[in-house]
Amino acid sequence: MPEQHADGGLTVPPLLSVCAAELLERVDVLADDLFRTITAEIPPYARLSREVQADVRDFNERNLYEQLTCMADRRPMRTDSTRQCVRRRATQGVPVDAVLHAFRIGYRLLAHSLIDRAKEQPGTTMDDIAQASMSIWSLLDAASQTVNDVYRETLVGLARADELQRLLLLDALLNGKTADWAMLGGTGASLGLPEQGPYICVVAEHSDVTAMEQALLRNGLRSAWRPRPDGLAGIVALPDPAVASGPSRVPGPALVLGVVGAAVVGRAGLSPAYGRLRESADALRLATLAQASLPAGTHRAVTLDHDPAAALVAAGHDLALRLAVALLGPVLAAPDRKDLMETLTAWLDSDTGSTTEIAETLYCHRNTVRNRLDRVSRLTGRSLFRPADVAAFYASVRALELRTP
């Protein structure tokens, strides 16, 4: 059995040390045999390019030399070449089972060569041969564990690198940095999206990226998301416009609106559809306006078409708020301001302007509604029958609603 060294490594018994020293003289021949066997027995290795196969052959010799040198000097077995080799194969996409198979072949060849040499040593007993064999297979066990550990660590590192690359590409798109996008080699495929639109940009408050992504996937919609301090920003690929989406054949934009609306836990805004990924920064601005057109505390998703006037107010909210205070200042200063603002808002939100319907909504008499609306007109000097004044009232009320609590 191999001996445990003080630093935790394994050293081989003296018999294998002598045999390993002899094999070092023909390590290049062993490396050639190992390469031919690996490419003959393991299909993933046989399919590698000539350049990569040459790299495999080189690593075979380096690994064998490292292992045999440690055995010959009775030093703890080094794993530098093994680790480097496994990282390289994982990066090249060689399956871990194939990598383990290659190492088993290597130790099988090494075992046969060492045991053949051991049998030729004077005074070697069957017990010595058995001990030597057990030592070699113990080394294989340790090497297999190293292969598994390093392969897993490499995949985790690659996944982190891929995610970082994905975030950098999304940042470049959403911030309008097309030069950075090009420099980073940005493509739709690198984001998990088709190369051609249509796409929709989405911004969502206080939402979980995994929940949002999975909700869209369940409806056949691919997306890429960038977490932000205030929520998420993402790009959703729409189905081909010529092909209806979902079991109810809902058009793509409406499908996204419904899915996002069900998944969001705050406000969400959707941009109009657009055709090229490089247009995502403009789409983000429009999606942000759509989101901002909703009052704080709302739990729904909307597009700009939901309330164009509110979106215009959101686009210039500071100015709109100043105008609102100037127009509605007398109303806001009145003792009955709560009733007056409630009635004015209900009238502006009404589809018909019917005082009877508004009275039913507010649980009061319709004459009360008329009196309150007349009072608003007198306090502001504006008429609820003049379209320009109605537009000013509407914008002012929306500006007040959109104030940050």
C-alpha positions, 0 to 999 in steps of 0.5 A: 500500500502507498504510504501517507506523507506528512503533507497528506500526499501518497508515496509508493513502496520501494519496489515501485520506486525502482521500477518507476526510475527505469520507466522514466527512460521510455516515458515518450514511448509510454505517452504514445501508447497512452495517446493511441489507446485513449483516442481508440477507446474514448469517442469524445477524444477521437472527435477532438481536432488535431490541435487539441489531440496534440495537446492531449498527447503533450499532457499525457507525457507531462503527466506520466513524467510527473507521476513517475518522477514522484514515484522514483524519488519516493516523494508525495504524488504531485497533481499539478499536471493532472489539475491543469489537464482536467481544467483544459478538458473541461474548458474544451467541453470533454465530458467528465466521464470521458476524462475519468476514463482517460485517467483510468487508461493511463493508470492501467497502462502504468500498472502493467508497465510497473508490474512487468518491471517489478516481476523482473526485480530479483527477490520479488515475491507475489506479496510484493506484486500484490502490494505494488498493485494495491498501491497503484490502484490507491493512486488511481482512486486519489487521482479520480477524486482530483479529476472530479473535484477540479472538473466541478470547480472548473465548471462553476468557474466557467458558469460564473464567467459566463454569467459575468459576461452576460451581465456585461453584455446586458449592461452594454445594451441597456445603457446604449454602449454599442461600442462595448457590445461590439467589443465584447462580441455581443450576440443574441445567442450569448444572451440566450435570445434569438438574433432577430426581434421582435423584442420587448424591454421590461422593467419590474419593481421588487421582483425575483429574476428566477421567478420572472424568467421561469414564468416566461419560459413556461409560456414559451418566452425566452428572456435575459435579465439584469438585476438592479437596486430597484428591481429588474430590467430585461429583454423578452424575445417575442414569438414570430408575429406570424405565429400566434402564441400560447394555447389561446393564441394570444398575441406576443405583446399581450402574452408578455403583459399577462405573464409579467403582470402575474409575476411582478410584485410591484410596478412593471412597465413594458416597451413597444416591440422593437426589432434590433437588440441595439435598440434596447436602450431606447426601449428601456427608457420607454419601459421605464416611463410606462412603469413610472406612469403607475402610482407607487404601491401599484401591483401590475404591468402596463404599456405606454398605451395604458395611460399616455397622458400619465406617461407624459406626466411621468416624463416631466414629473417635476414640471408637472408637479409644479403645474399641479400645485399651481392649478390645484393649490386652492383646492388643496388648501380648502377644508374639504380638500379630501372630498373635492380631490376624491370627486375630481379624480373619480370624474376624471377616471369615469368612462362617461362622466355621469354624476349618477355613476360617480355618486354610486362609486363614492356613496353619495348623492349625485347633487353632492357630486355636482356641487363638489365639481362646481366648487373645484371650478370656482376655486381654480377658475377652470371649466370642466367643460373646456377640453384644455382645462380638463387636460390640465386637471387630468395631468395635475391629478396624475402628477399628484398621484405619481409623487413618491410617498 
